[in-house]
Amino acid sequence: MKPDIHPNYRPVVFQDLSSDFAFLTRSTISTKETVKWEDGNEYPLVKVDISSHSHPFYTGKQKNIDAGGRVDKFRRRYGQK
């Protein structure tokens, strides 16, 4: 591989603003904010609006849309005239 073309991975804390959930992972993202983590070290902080901790799909609060009813409604309106 060519030298100096790949980004450097470093530990970064991602914080979900809607649920105050945070996790430490590796990333190449750059940020000016830092936070002190549970292990006592200071890491760059990235604030996100939604994560797996607050997303409706992962929390089980997702609403299912009645697709069958929509199809029947469409057929009644536009079908077989």
N, C-alpha and C positions, 0 to 999 in steps of 0.2 A: 504494500500500500504506500501511497505517497505520504511523506511526513508533513505534519502541520496543516492538514486539510480537514481533519475530523474535530468536532467540538469536544471540549473537556467536560466530562460528567462530574458532578459534585453533589453532595447531599443538600437537599432543599426541603423546607417545610411548606406544605400546602395547607392553607386554612380555609375551611368552608364558612363563609360569613353567615349563611342562613341557619346553621345548626351549631356553630362554634366547635366543629370537629376539625382536628388537624392530624396530619400524618407526615412522616418523614420518608422521603424517597430520593432517588438520584435523578437529576435533570440537568439540561444545558441552559435553562432559562436564566436570564439575568434580572436582578432586582436590587433596589437600593435599601429595602427594609430588611431588618434582621429580627430574630426572636430567639430567646433562650429556651432550649428544648429540655425535656425531662432528664437527659443525661448530664446536664450542666453546661453543655457546649452551645455556642451561638451559631445559628444557621440562617441563610437567606430565607425570607418569608415571601410567599406568593399567595395572595388572597384570591379566592375563586367564589363565584356566586352559587354554584351548585356542584355537588360531588355525589359519590355513591351513597353517602350517608343521608343525603336530603332529597335525592331524586325520587320521584314517585314510583318509577319502575322497580327500583331496588328496595324501597321501603314497604312495598305492598299496598300503597294507597293510590295506585293507578286506576283511573276510571275506564271501564270498557264501554265502547260505543256499540250500540246495537246495529251492526252492519246489515243483518238480514232484514230488519225493518226498513232500513233506508233503501234497499234494493226493491222491496215490495212497493214502497211509496213511489219510487221512480217508475216502476212498471205500471202502476195505476195511473200515474200522471201522463206518461208519454207512450206507453205501450199500446198495442192493439186498438187503434182508433178506427 
